[in-house]
Amino acid sequence: MSIIRETDLVNFPICVDLDGTLWPGDCLWLCATQFLKKNSLGIFKILFWWVKGRTHLKRNLLECVSFEPGNLKYFSEIMDYLLALKKQGAKIYLVTGSDQEIADKVSGYLNIFEGAYGSSLGENLVGEKKAELLNKLFCEKKYVYFGNEWKDRLVWQHSAAAFAVNVDKKTQRWLESQNLYIRMFNCKT
């Protein structure tokens, strides 16, 4: 398959990660911090939930805190770029390892996504799991993926184009060794 051009992007579903990609933080740690501020002995609950699995931790934290998507400091460069793609007719999807409740709230708040996909109890939507979902929804090499970290290579290797936000040198070298369209973003808040 040949490398797509930037002008072709609007013809592909645009799939965007949340943590580290749309904003510099991590929703799990944001919720954990909020929970610990209200519950000084909450660390024991967090450890108990974590032992049951990362998705149990995410879900239980959300039952104890109020997640507000308007409080996130989104990368303006990424938001502007996505809005420009949407104006050109692109279909944009939020695909995050954060809990589905967070995905739905962020999607509703930003109002640019066709759909939102997040982790569910027992199904952590990261790495290979995320790639499996996107390949099932859109077919391999038929979608664009915005990510920010090493484990996102497991999705990029199946995508038609890779958009990388604030990646480290190791991830950048890996991306540059691939036969796909790549665009790097170095965003500041």
Phi and psi in degrees as a GROMACS rama.xvg file:
@    title "Ramachandran Plot"
@    xaxis  label "Phi"
@    yaxis  label "Psi"
@TYPE xy
-80.6054  158.579  SER-2
-72.6717  133.207  ILE-3
-75.3303  160.673  ILE-4
-100.502  159.851  ARG-5
-57.0277  -35.8112  GLU-6
-68.6023  -18.9774  THR-7
-84.1205  -11.531  ASP-8
-55.952  -36.9445  LEU-9
-66.6862  -13.2766  VAL-10
-86.4766  -2.80771  ASN-11
-115.723  147.061  PHE-12
-61.8695  134.413  PRO-13
-102.032  115.446  ILE-14
-108.487  126.748  CYS-15
-124.795  128.013  VAL-16
-75.4181  162.376  ASP-17
-100.19  -68.4495  LEU-18
-68.8839  122.48  ASP-19
83.5747  -12.0473  GLY-20
-112.059  -54.8293  THR-21
-84.8969  -27.0292  LEU-22
-145.756  158.255  TRP-23
-76.5898  -12.8004  PRO-24
-96.2243  -166.285  GLY-25
-131.453  121.989  ASP-26
-63.5169  -33.5964  CYS-27
-61.5665  -47.6965  LEU-28
-72.0821  -30.5051  TRP-29
-62.6589  -45.8846  LEU-30
-67.0061  -40.0062  CYS-31
-63.2118  -42.8332  ALA-32
-63.0091  -44.4632  THR-33
-61.1306  -42.5037  GLN-34
-63.7869  -44.4295  PHE-35
-67.5634  -29.4364  LEU-36
-65.0625  -32.4664  LYS-37
-89.0298  -21.9083  LYS-38
-134.257  92.9493  ASN-39
-60.1442  -29.3242  SER-40
-96.7025  11.3919  LEU-41
-64.0462  -17.0391  GLY-42
-58.1521  -33.662  ILE-43
-68.3157  -37.9388  PHE-44
-66.2747  -43.1087  LYS-45
-58.9814  -45.8398  ILE-46
-62.7756  -41.252  LEU-47
-61.7204  -47.0331  PHE-48
-63.8655  -40.2646  TRP-49
-63.534  -38.8048  TRP-50
-59.2566  -33.1001  VAL-51
-76.2278  -12.2738  LYS-52
127.513  151.947  GLY-53
-59.2636  -38.3352  ARG-54
-69.8669  -31.1441  THR-55
-66.6912  -40.5354  HIS-56
-60.9547  -48.0789  LEU-57
-58.5564  -48.6311  LYS-58
-65.6695  -45.3013  ARG-59
-65.3396  -38.0058  ASN-60
-61.4607  -42.6146  LEU-61
-65.0942  -24.9827  LEU-62
-75.3364  -14.7689  GLU-63
-110.435  -12.6898  CYS-64
-127.577  167.267  VAL-65
-107.678  108.822  SER-66
-85.863  124.279  PHE-67
-117.538  107.183  GLU-68
-62.9937  -22.7918  PRO-69
-70.3741  -14.755  GLY-70
-85.2488  -9.61483  ASN-71
-76.9208  142.739  LEU-72
-97.4818  92.5833  LYS-73
-71.4198  146.763  TYR-74
-68.5473  116.165  PHE-75
-63.5395  -35.5316  SER-76
-63.0881  -41.0918  GLU-77
-70.4964  -44.423  ILE-78
-61.0445  -44.396  MET-79
-61.2259  -41.7544  ASP-80
-64.6795  -45.6032  TYR-81
-64.0842  -40.7259  LEU-82
-62.7364  -38.2904  LEU-83
-64.8434  -42.2011  ALA-84
-63.0154  -42.6978  LEU-85
-61.8395  -40.7864  LYS-86
-60.6054  -30.2867  LYS-87
-84.1462  -1.17421  GLN-88
105.847  3.79732  GLY-89
-67.3556  146.003  ALA-90
-96.9878  122.12  LYS-91
-116.434  136.253  ILE-92
-126.913  138.706  TYR-93
-90.7333  124.362  LEU-94
-133.709  106.387  VAL-95
-134.017  152.763  THR-96
-76.4698  -13.4437  GLY-97
-64.7821  161.186  SER-98
-58.3849  151.199  ASP-99
-56.4087  -35.1501  GLN-100
-60.7497  -41.3631  GLU-101
-66.8178  -44.5321  ILE-102
-56.4583  -45.2133  ALA-103
-64.7483  -42.2048  ASP-104
-66.1294  -43.9353  LYS-105
-65.0501  -42.7223  VAL-106
-60.0519  -45.9366  SER-107
-63.99  -38.8789  GLY-108
-68.714  -45.8817  TYR-109
-79.4816  -27.8498  LEU-110
55.4778  39.3555  ASN-111
-124.236  -5.0566  ILE-112
-98.7909  142.238  PHE-113
-75.7419  -28.0223  GLU-114
-163.858  163.412  GLY-115
-135.179  133.346  ALA-116
-127.816  129.386  TYR-117
-139.644  179.241  GLY-118
-68.9896  149.768  SER-119
-125.874  168.93  SER-120
-55.7996  118.014  LEU-121
87.0566  -6.46739  GLY-122
-130.672  95.8354  GLU-123
-85.6277  110.968  ASN-124
-82.0505  72.6359  LEU-125
-137.396  161.259  VAL-126
52.5501  -125.113  GLY-127
-60.8787  -36.2293  GLU-128
-63.2985  -39.8077  LYS-129
-67.3141  -42.7294  LYS-130
-61.6015  -42.5791  ALA-131
-59.0273  -45.2761  GLU-132
-62.4606  -47.775  LEU-133
-66.4093  -37.766  LEU-134
-64.7421  -36.2529  ASN-135
-69.9612  -42.773  LYS-136
-72.2558  -41.6822  LEU-137
-123  -10.3878  PHE-138
81.3999  145.299  CYS-139
-59.3953  137.693  GLU-140
65.7724  20.2211  LYS-141
-120.283  18.2816  LYS-142
-145.054  161.441  TYR-143
-108.483  141.713  VAL-144
-127.846  128.965  TYR-145
-99.3307  120.719  PHE-146
-142.633  -174.414  GLY-147
-145.778  -0.238075  ASN-148
-145.581  171.934  GLU-149
-52.5023  -45.8046  TRP-150
-67.1164  -14.7289  LYS-151
-71.1158  -12.8362  ASP-152
-61.2471  -27.1317  ARG-153
-67.7065  -20.4728  LEU-154
-95.3226  -46.2973  VAL-155
-56.0487  -35.5724  TRP-156
-64.6182  -15.7915  GLN-157
-104.469  -6.15832  HIS-158
-92.8006  165.244  SER-159
-82.7441  -23.7029  ALA-160
-154.751  150.266  ALA-161
-118.879  124.206  ALA-162
-111.267  120.101  PHE-163
-116.068  127.652  ALA-164
-111.898  116.827  VAL-165
51.6395  44.1473  ASN-166
-78.3639  155.813  VAL-167
-78.199  171.925  ASP-168
-62.0534  -40.4349  LYS-169
-59.7646  -46.7628  LYS-170
-66.6801  -40.4388  THR-171
-61.7884  -43.8605  GLN-172
-61.6702  -41.4655  ARG-173
-62.7299  -46.107  TRP-174
-59.1352  -43.683  LEU-175
-66.0724  -19.0626  GLU-176
-86.3308  -5.37756  SER-177
-93.0104  156.386  GLN-178
-96.6981  71.0882  ASN-179
-153.862  161.176  LEU-180
-68.039  131.091  TYR-181
-128.204  138.01  ILE-182
-132.597  127.361  ARG-183
-100.607  137.559  MET-184
-119.959  132.495  PHE-185
-114.633  94.4664  ASN-186
-99.4947  147.532  CYS-187
-123.582  152.093  LYS-188
